[in-house]
Amino acid sequence: MALKIKVTNPGGYSINLKQAVLRSSVDMGFAVLAVTAKIIAISHANPEEFLSAGWMERIEYILPLYPSRYDLVTIGTNVWVWGEFFVLLLNKRKRAVHDFIAGTVVINREYEEQGAQLRGK
């Protein structure tokens, strides 16, 4: 709302719950994997040592405790984010991969209002 943009169907109608979930599904998947890895790392930590450390020391302490395959999550997240960026730059309507997955477009609210005025006339 602050950026005056709106996510809609290509026809300009509001999106439904399924489209909203699809649009965020990959990001939610990576977030679940990251939180799971952090929980595993913290569960392997020594509670006294972990809790007595400052927040930066805690991060440094648990990094080696992450599951060995967590690097794949980091790589996957980076590939996803950069892929979104490149796809966004390479198409006319500036749609990212998550927009293609959900069948949505992002529009500027000013143009939406102008279009509504034109349709009303």
Buried (B, 14 or more C-beta within 10 A) or exposed (E): EEEEBBBBBEEBEEBEEEBBEBBBEBBEBBEEBBEEBBEBBBEEBEEEEBEEBEEEEBEEBBEEBBBEEBEEBBEBBEEBEEEBEEBBEEEEEEBBBBBEBBBBBBBEEEEBEEEEEEEEE
